[in-house]
């Protein structure tokens, strides 16, 4: 429960501080945020491990 709340707070702060002026991401759903922002670093780390 704590990890879920922490992730939601982090997502909200990223939107507030970094993505407020980008039209597609300022009020995006969590699935869109995960696909557009968090998918790229995950693919890079997965590729770097192999």
Sine and cosine of phi, psi and omega as CSV:
sin_phi,cos_phi,sin_psi,cos_psi,sin_omega,cos_omega
0.00,0.00,-0.68,0.73,-0.01,-1.00
-0.90,0.43,-0.66,0.75,0.02,-1.00
-0.91,0.42,-0.61,0.79,0.03,-1.00
-0.91,0.41,-0.69,0.73,0.04,-1.00
-0.91,0.42,-0.63,0.78,0.03,-1.00
-0.91,0.42,-0.65,0.76,0.04,-1.00
-0.91,0.42,-0.64,0.76,0.02,-1.00
-0.91,0.40,-0.65,0.76,0.05,-1.00
-0.91,0.42,-0.67,0.74,0.03,-1.00
-0.89,0.46,-0.67,0.74,0.03,-1.00
-0.89,0.46,-0.67,0.75,0.01,-1.00
-0.91,0.41,-0.65,0.76,0.01,-1.00
-0.93,0.37,-0.60,0.80,0.05,-1.00
-0.89,0.46,-0.68,0.73,0.04,-1.00
-0.89,0.45,-0.68,0.73,-0.06,-1.00
-0.93,0.38,-0.69,0.72,-0.12,-0.99
-1.00,0.01,-0.60,0.80,-0.14,-0.99
-0.94,-0.34,-0.45,0.89,-0.16,-0.99
-0.91,-0.42,0.29,0.96,-0.08,-1.00
-0.92,0.38,-0.42,0.91,-0.06,-1.00
-0.97,-0.24,0.05,1.00,0.04,-1.00
-0.99,-0.15,0.88,-0.48,-0.14,-0.99
-0.86,0.50,-0.72,0.70,-0.09,-1.00
-0.96,0.28,-0.36,0.93,-0.09,-1.00
-0.93,-0.37,-0.15,0.99,-0.04,-1.00
-0.90,0.43,-0.62,0.79,0.01,-1.00
-0.78,-0.63,0.64,0.77,-0.05,-1.00
-0.98,0.21,0.39,-0.92,0.08,-1.00
-0.96,0.28,0.35,-0.94,0.01,-1.00
-0.85,0.52,-0.57,0.82,0.03,-1.00
-0.90,0.43,-0.63,0.78,0.03,-1.00
-0.92,0.39,-0.66,0.75,0.04,-1.00
-0.88,0.48,-0.69,0.72,-0.03,-1.00
-0.90,0.43,-0.66,0.75,-0.03,-1.00
-0.95,0.31,-0.69,0.73,-0.10,-0.99
-0.99,0.14,-0.59,0.81,-0.09,-1.00
-0.97,-0.24,-0.74,0.67,-0.17,-0.98
-1.00,0.00,-0.21,0.98,-0.02,-1.00
-0.96,0.27,-0.60,0.80,-0.06,-1.00
-0.91,0.42,-0.77,0.64,0.04,-1.00
-0.89,0.46,-0.54,0.84,0.03,-1.00
-0.91,0.41,-0.66,0.75,0.04,-1.00
-0.92,0.39,-0.61,0.79,0.02,-1.00
-0.91,0.41,-0.67,0.74,-0.01,-1.00
-0.95,0.32,-0.57,0.82,0.04,-1.00
-0.92,0.40,-0.65,0.76,0.01,-1.00
-0.93,0.37,-0.60,0.80,-0.05,-1.00
-0.94,0.34,-0.48,0.88,0.00,-1.00
-0.95,0.30,-0.44,0.90,-0.06,-1.00
-1.00,-0.01,0.00,0.00,0.00,0.00
